[in-house]
């Protein structure tokens, strides 16, 4: 939860608490698998949290956020929440029954700990003219009343440009698929965008709605929370659901073109799961600081599965089990961030002086792999990279582009030596053989010396 949630006074929260008649919803076992993919949809990614009890969720799927903020980001995650996030199995673990449990604990000194994770992949978006669905089956912490004050579970997504920057919210977009505070029987769905404060998304509140969970309460049972981004309709639309019942929607025609493009025109989104304690949202609803002495620690947000599907469109990525950033579906003509490569051999991911991250200290034999780069029917004839070098005198090398295999003949390359420092960036072009269609792109590094000779911030292609 980012500056996204530096918001929500009691009046705003009360206004969102709309009364909706409860509906009967079928009971599903606590360890249900990811549901079958419906006709017309393609499963792009999922985690059903199968694994041995008291082990951590997959590091190939998830990044563990630690402490009280991202390095260089807003304190207390920008929201005033008070817990310290850890990767201890006391706070986050598989339960052995197909569920992830994130548990908030308080020590004898009154200090709270909990956990927060985000997907390695940061490119979840619909294919052109198609749809994206992000879904999770979750039981909120089963605690209510004064014992629940300060509990703030969330299932949400942030625009990929936020990763490594941490100060470009809310322009990059945020989809709150499920939020809840203080054990209230209600799910909030919220969109954040534009500028803060104010703007088209009414920041810092966002554009939100809420409703009671159908049938059983949000706290006493699992419910399915789903967000859809639909580019197959005009105007394009975002929709929020609980147990298949839509309770919120936002349309493209509510925004100016710049706002819409800023939140939908980048590489995509990454997904987050966390259980915060205290902060602006629960405090605003309670009318005072939370948690309190009456708050009872030890309750868990329980997650059965998280899944991402796409449907329709002319460029739907193929079904993939790739779980690292990038995954599939890169636009060849947009900036492709080096640190989000589908896979990487060598180099180090580091903070970049231009914002975000880069892959530094690349040397002979290293490579970056980007799966499913879409060149389309236009012919790309140039490769462009944002590169820097602090290599010692006499050390230089090639940055090469290969298609579909790391050992294929390069279709183009450029040479680079010291540019004045490892963060002294240059935009370097290279001519390439004409490329169309969709390909796996390998950026390989070849040098006659063993020392590191280049860092890469981003790359792209042009016609």
N, C-alpha and C positions, 0 to 999 in steps of 0.2 A: 504494500500500500504506500503510495507515494504522496507528493503534495496533493494528489488526487483527493485525499481524504482530510485535508486541512480544512474541514468544513462541517456543515450540518448542525446548525443550532437546533434546539428542541422543537421550535416551531416548524422548521423544514422537515424534520423527521416525522413529526406528527402529521404533517400534510401528506406525506407519502404513504402513511399507514391506512390504506384503503380497505374497507370491509368487503370481502368477497366470499360468497357462500362456499362452504367446504363441499368438495365432491368426493365420491367414493373412489378410491384408487387401490388397485390390486396390490397385495402384499408380496414382496419379492424377498428371497433369502438374502441374508447379510453379505454373502460371498458370491453374488451373481457375477458371471463373466461379462465382458463387453458384449452388448446385444448384437444379434446378427445385422449385417449391413442391409438396409432396405434397398429394394430395386431402384436403380438410377443413381445411387450414391456409391462412392469409393472410400474405403477406409484408408486414411493417410498416415495415421499414427495412433497408438494407444498404449496404455499401461493399466493392467488389471491388478497390479500389486501382489502377484503371486510370488511367494518366497518363504524362506524359513522364518519362524517367529524370532523376534528381537534382532532382526537385521535391518540395515538401512535400505531405502529404495534405491533403484539402479542409478549409479553414477553416470551411466551412458545415456540415460533419459533425463536426469535431473541435475541441476546445479543447486548447492546448498548455500543460501544466503545466511551470513553470520553476523553477530553483533547487533549494533544499534543503527547501522546505516551502511550504504554502499561506500567504498573508499572514495572520498571527495564529494559524496552526495549529502543531501539534507540530513541533519541530525534526527534521530528517532524516526527514520524513514519518512520524514516530512509530515508526520501525522500526530505527533505527540504520544504515540504508543510507548509503553515503558519497558516491555520485556526485552531480554537479551536472547537473540536467536542462536541456537546451537545445532550441532549435528550429532548430539548424544542420543543414543537409543532410549534414554529416559524421556526425551521430548519428541522424537520421531522414529517410528519403527514400523516394519511389517508385523502383522499379528499372527501370521501363519495360517490364517483363514481367508486369504485373498483380499485383505484390507490394509490400507495405510492409516496409522493413528498418529495424529499430531496432538500432543498433550501439553497443557500449560501447567507449570509447577511453580511453587513459591517456597523459598528456603526459610530457615529460621530467622534470618535478618530482614525478611520481607521482600527479597529480590525475586522477580518473576523471570522464568525462562520459558521458551517455546521454540517453534521451528517454522521455517519458511523455505519453500523450494520453488524453482522455476525451470521450465523445460530448457534443455540444451538447444533444441530447435527454436528459431526465432523467425520463421518464414511461413507461418500459418496464415493463409489468405485464400479467397476463392479464385478459381480459374477465371479468365476473362469471360464475362457473360454468364458466369455460373454462381454457385452457392458454396458457402463454408458453414459447417456446424461444429461447435465445440460443446461437448457434453460431459457431465460428471454426475455420478450417483453418490450422494453424500448424506451423512447424518451429522447435523450440527451438535455441538457439545450438549449432552443431555442434562442440562441444569437450567433452572428458572428462578425468578424472583430475586431477592437480595443476594443469594448465593451466586447468581450469574452476572452481577454487575462488573462490567469491564471486558467480558468475553466478546471477541470480535473475529469470528471465522470468515474466510473469504476464498472465493474461487473466481479468478479474473485473468485478464490478459492486457499486456502493454505493448505498444508499438516498438518494433525492433530498434529504431534509432535511439531509444532511451538507454539501451545497454551500452554502458561505458561513458555516457554523457551525464545523465542524472539531473540535468537542469533544463531540458527541453519539453517537459510536461507543462500543459496538457496538449500541446499542438500535435504530438505524435499519436495521440489517441489512447484511450483506456476503456475496456469493456469490463464492467463489474457484472459477472454472470450470476453470482450469488454472494450477497453480504448479509450479515445478521449481527445484531448487538444485544447484549444484556439478556439473552435468553428469551427474547420476544418471539412469539410464533408468527414470524413474517420473513419473507425473502425480499431483498431489495435488488433490483436490476438498474444499473446506472451507466450512462455514457459520459465520458469526459473528453473535451476537445477544445480547440481554439486558444484563447488567451486567458490568463488568470490575473486579476479577478474579472468577473463579468463575461463578456463575449457570448457567442451563440450557444454555448453549453452552460451558461449561467454559473460559471465557476465562482467559488470553489464547490458549490453544491452539485453541479452536474445536472444532466437531464435524467431523472429517475422516476421509478414507480415501484410499488410494493404490493404484496398480498399475502394472506395466510397460506400456509401449505395445505394442499388438498387432503381431505381425510384426516390422517393423524398429524400431529404437530411436527414442525420442523425439527424439534429437539428429540422427539420420542421415536422417530423412524427415519429410514432412508427415503430421500426423494431425489428425483432426477432433474437437474438444472441444465438448461440448454440455451445457447446463444447461436443465432443464425445471421450471417451476413449474406444478403441476397442481391446479386448484381444482374439477375435474370429478369427483373421487373423494372419499370420506370414509373416514378423515381426509385432508385436503389434504396434498400431498406435494411435496418438492423432490427432483430426481433428477439425477445426474451421469453422463455417458457419455464414452467415448473410442472413436472409430471405430464408433459404434453399440452398443457394449457397456457396459451399466450397471455401475458399480463403487461407487456410493455413493447413499444415499437418507436423507432425514430427513422425519418425519411431524409433522403439527400436534399430534397427541396426546402428543408428547414435551415440550410446552411449556404454560405457563399462558397464559390468555387475553390478559393484558397484553403479555407478551413477543411472542406471535404477532401481535397487532394492531399493536404498535409497528413491526415489520419488514415487515408486509404492508398496513397500512391507509393508507399515505401515497400520494403521487402516482405513485410508481414508482421505477425505478432508472436510473442512468447506467452506461455500460460503459467500462472502462479497459483500455489496453494499455501495458505498460511493461517495461523491462529494468533492474532495479536491480543494484547491485554491493555486496556485503557486507550486514551487518545481522543481526538476531537469528536468522532462519531458517537461512541458510547457515552462520552461525557455530555455531549449535547442532548442526547436522548434522556439521560438520567437527570440532567440539570445540575450535576456536580461532578467532581473528580471521581474517576474510577480507575482501578478496582478499589474496594473498600475493605475494612477488616472483616466484613461479613462475606466477602467473596470466597468461594470454596475452590481451592486448586485441585488439580488432578483429573479434570474432565477433558475429553478428547473430541476433536473433529475427526470423523471416521470417513475415509474415502474408499469406495469400492472400485471404481475405475474412472479414468479420464480417456476420452476418445475424440478424434478429429476426423470428420468426413468432408468430402467435396462432392459436388454434383454439377453436371451440365458444363457448358462452356466449350470452347474450341481447343483449349490448351490444358485440360485436366492433367496434372502430373500422374505418372503411373503409381499404382499401389507400391508402397515402400515400407520397409521396417527400419529405414535409416533413422537414427535417433540423435544425430549430432546436428549443430546449426547448419543451415543451408539446405540439407536434405534433398530437395528437388524443386524445380520450377523457377530457376533464376532468369531474370530478364537480362539478356546480353547487353542491352543498351542503357541500362541504369547502373549506378555505382554498386558494385558487389564488394561488400566489406571482407577484407582478407581474413579477419578473425572468425568469421562465420562460415568458413569452408566446411564442406561436408566431412572431409577428413584432412588431416595435416600430418606431414612427416617432417620433423625438425622445426626450428624457429621457436620463438616464445611469444605468447600473447601478452601485451603490455599496454599501459596507458599511452595514448597518443597526444602529442602537443596540439593537434588540430581538433581534439575532441574525440570521444569514443576510445577505441583500441586499434592497435595494429599488430601485425605479426613481425617481430623483429629478429635480427641476428640470423638471417637465413644464409645457408652456406651450400657448398657443393653437395649434390645428392638429395637435398631437401625438396619438398614439393607441397603444393596446395591442390586439393581436388574439389571441384564444384560440380555437383550432380545435376544433370538435366537443364543445362543452360539453353534458353530459347533464343535462337537467332531469327526465327520466322522465315518469311519468303524473301525479305530483303537480304542483300549480300553484304556481310561485314567484311571490310577490307583493312581495318586498322584496330590494333590493340593499344590501350592506353592504361598506364598504371601510375599511381601516386607512390613514389618510392623515395627512399633516403638511404644514405650510407655514411658510416663513420669508419670505414675500413682503413687500415693502415696503408701507407704508401706502397704502391706496387701490387696491391690486392684489388682485384676486380673480378667480374664474372658476367654471365648471361642470365637474363630472365626470359624464359622460353614458353611458348604456348603450344600445347599438344592436345589433340582431340581423341577422346574415347579410350586412350591407353597412356600410361605414364612413359611407355617406351616407344610410342609412335613418333614418326619424324616430325620435328617442330614445324608448325605452319608460319612461324615468325618469331622474332626475338629482338631484344635490345641489350646492349652492354651498359654496365654501370660501374663506376668507381666512386671514390669519396665525394660526397656532395657538400661537405662542411659539417657533418654530424649525423648521428643516428635519428635525429628528429628534424633535420634540415630537408624538407620535402620538396620534390620536383615532380611535375607531371611529365611523364616520358612516353612518347608515342612510338609505335613500331608498325610497319606494314605487315600484313598477313595475307596468306592465300584466301580467296573468297570463301566465306562460310555461310551456309543456310541451314535451316532445320533446327533440330535439338540435339545437343551433344553433351557428354561429360567433358569438362574442360580441366586439364591439368596444367598448372603453372609450375615449371620445373626450374631448378637453379643449378647451373654448371659453371665451375671455376677450376682453374689449374692450381689453386691454393686451397688448403683445408680451412682457412679462417673464414668467419662470417663476413659477408660483403654487402648485404642489402636488407632493408626492412620494407614492407609493403603495407600501405594503409588501405587502398582500394584498387579495383581494376574495373574496366568496362571495355566495350567494343563500339565501333562506329562504322558507318557505311562509307 
